[in-house]
Amino acid sequence: MSSVDVITRSQPEPDGVAAILARYAAIVDDFQSLLAISQTPLPVSFWHNPLKGDAIALPDVLTQQGVALEPIPWWPGAWRSPHWPSPGNTVPFAAGWYYVQEEIAMAAVAALDPQPGEVILDLCAAPGGKTAQIALRNPTGTVIANELHAARMPSLTATINRLGLTQVITMQEDGRSLPLPNFSFDRVLVDAPCSGEGNLRRRKRQQPWQPDHGLRMAAAQQKLLSRALDLVKPGGTVVYSTCTFAPEENEAVLDAVLGDRAEVVPFAIPRLRYQPGLTQWQGETYRADIAHAQRYFPHLNNTGGFFVARLQRTAAPALTTEPLESSKGISSPPNASGLAIAESPLGPICDRFGIPPAAFDTYDCWATGKRRYWLRDRTSQLPDELSPQTLGLSCATQTNLGLKPSTAFLQRFGQLAQQNVIHLPDWEAVAEFLRGGSQPLSANVQPGYVHVRFQAFELGCGYYRGGYLESQIPKILRRELAGIGGN
Ligand SMILES: C[S@@+](CC[C@H](N)C(=O)[O-])C[C@H]1O[C@@H](n2cnc3c(N)ncnc32)[C@H](O)[C@@H]1O
């Protein structure tokens, strides 16, 4: 089986580890334990997607296949495994039942603490692990997921589609200068680009912190944090996080930006060990409230390294204070993006698959161009001033062969389908389907697009004609699943 690991499980040389960590010896409790654990591989960690499958069935399915798991005590519905070479190469993964994420990175959304109905901005979002956690904790709200780099947008959309999220809107903007809408967000996450020292347990080669590079990162981090404070409402929450140890990219960024605009406030994540944020570093003194930030060194919880600060914006003059009109949904198409309320493809899809149309009473459809449709939860809200790239879940495309439901749509809603469903007979057929292949199959369906299922796994879209099932699985999801009996 070829490896499609989401986490690359290599580790740096011992000398390299010591060189990277040496500058932090004075600020780490039990430096020898940090050195020792940093030379061991990082466990694989993942969380269950409550929109798919069953949180009780998932660990059973995986342990039956020989994956050793233990629950993560501080994040319900998450597990870690000491050794799992290919966590992204399973059928439940392809069906969107779980997301693989470094355990300690989950602390950012725990600190953000999304609440139902809120409008939340994830300023640096790709590949979307934290976007998804925010959306799943806030199913009646809206998540605006922004990413600077075009090359990283597909990974963000792939996460939204694989997990079946309908209330995430994506944008591609520079977070340092994101246009200011005429309302304020309830919460903003700044999971900033950084020098990434905290990833040393999964990188073969990592350099000690480089001042030139690190200070360039710090300049960008300051601008991102400053923009987040412009965008959040007075009294609202901003979480600033990085996966680096360097105080220059953590405490110093907070100290440079906050002034009277925000305070660092305490937060508690039960059963997660941390050291407090620094108020002194290499002759610099930082403001006292920075001690409320949390530093997670790898030996404290057997994870990677991470830094999280939870900020509350003060009532200092805001750029705008207009609240977003609540619960009105999108009333008019946003101009800049080319999105428009679509003539809904849901009617024909419901007819073909025998899905009760009432299942979509709380959704609406949008089109990009003439051919591509998106499904959006109507409780989510779209600020007119922002230009989305995608709006909810990929739903369908108009093809030469007719209206094609997306795999993302069928994986999320296919369990409601009562006709034109193909049940695959065995793991070999599943492997062929997920590889994107074509296979002979006798099925009692009408020729055309079909929903494909195996056991409890909603696998997605196929095309059936002449006794053959042709997989329509998107390239980004295809897996080389030879030996899939083990999955
Ligand atoms: C640490 S990663 C984010 C990880 C993500 N939050 C997750 O949980 O999957 C930082 C991201 O910020 C993006 N980025 C870098 N500079 C940015 C900017 N000026 N505006 C917005 N995003 C930026 C990077 O391309 C990268 O995808």
The ligand as an SDF file (V2000), in Angstrom:
LIG
                    3D

 27 29  0  0  0  0  0  0  0  0999 V2000
   -0.5080   27.3880   10.3000 C   0  0  0  0  0  0  0  0  0  0  0  0
   -1.2000   27.3710    8.7400 S   0  0  0  0  0  0  0  0  0  0  0  0
   -2.9100   27.2630    9.0830 C   0  0  0  0  0  0  0  0  0  0  0  0
   -3.3990   25.8890    9.4230 C   0  0  0  0  0  0  0  0  0  0  0  0
   -4.9120   25.8420    9.5080 C   0  0  0  0  0  0  0  0  0  0  0  0
   -5.4040   26.8240   10.4560 N   0  0  0  0  0  0  0  0  0  0  0  0
   -5.4350   24.4810    9.8890 C   0  0  0  0  0  0  0  0  0  0  0  0
   -5.7510   24.2410   11.0490 O   0  0  0  0  0  0  0  0  0  0  0  0
   -5.5770   23.6280    8.9880 O   0  0  0  0  0  0  0  0  0  0  0  0
   -1.0780   29.0330    8.2310 C   0  0  0  0  0  0  0  0  0  0  0  0
   -1.7690   29.3270    6.9280 C   0  0  0  0  0  0  0  0  0  0  0  0
   -1.7480   30.7430    6.7330 O   0  0  0  0  0  0  0  0  0  0  0  0
   -1.5950   30.9930    5.3600 C   0  0  0  0  0  0  0  0  0  0  0  0
   -1.1320   32.3920    5.2360 N   0  0  0  0  0  0  0  0  0  0  0  0
    0.1330   32.8630    5.2020 C   0  0  0  0  0  0  0  0  0  0  0  0
    0.1260   34.1980    5.0890 N   0  0  0  0  0  0  0  0  0  0  0  0
   -1.1720   34.5870    5.0720 C   0  0  0  0  0  0  0  0  0  0  0  0
   -1.8250   35.8440    4.9530 C   0  0  0  0  0  0  0  0  0  0  0  0
   -1.1300   36.9750    4.8490 N   0  0  0  0  0  0  0  0  0  0  0  0
   -3.1720   35.8580    4.9360 N   0  0  0  0  0  0  0  0  0  0  0  0
   -3.8950   34.7160    5.0420 C   0  0  0  0  0  0  0  0  0  0  0  0
   -3.3160   33.4970    5.1360 N   0  0  0  0  0  0  0  0  0  0  0  0
   -1.9830   33.4330    5.1640 C   0  0  0  0  0  0  0  0  0  0  0  0
   -0.6030   29.9470    4.9300 C   0  0  0  0  0  0  0  0  0  0  0  0
   -0.6150   29.7570    3.5320 O   0  0  0  0  0  0  0  0  0  0  0  0
   -1.0840   28.7340    5.7070 C   0  0  0  0  0  0  0  0  0  0  0  0
   -2.0130   28.0090    4.9440 O   0  0  0  0  0  0  0  0  0  0  0  0
  1  2  1  0
  2  3  1  0
  2 10  1  0
  3  4  1  0
  4  5  1  0
  5  6  1  0
  5  7  1  0
  7  8  2  0
  7  9  1  0
 10 11  1  0
 11 12  1  0
 11 26  1  0
 12 13  1  0
 13 14  1  0
 13 24  1  0
 14 15  1  0
 14 23  1  0
 15 16  2  0
 16 17  1  0
 17 18  1  0
 17 23  2  0
 18 19  1  0
 18 20  2  0
 20 21  1  0
 21 22  2  0
 22 23  1  0
 24 25  1  0
 24 26  1  0
 26 27  1  0
M  CHG  2   2   1   9  -1
M  END
$$$$
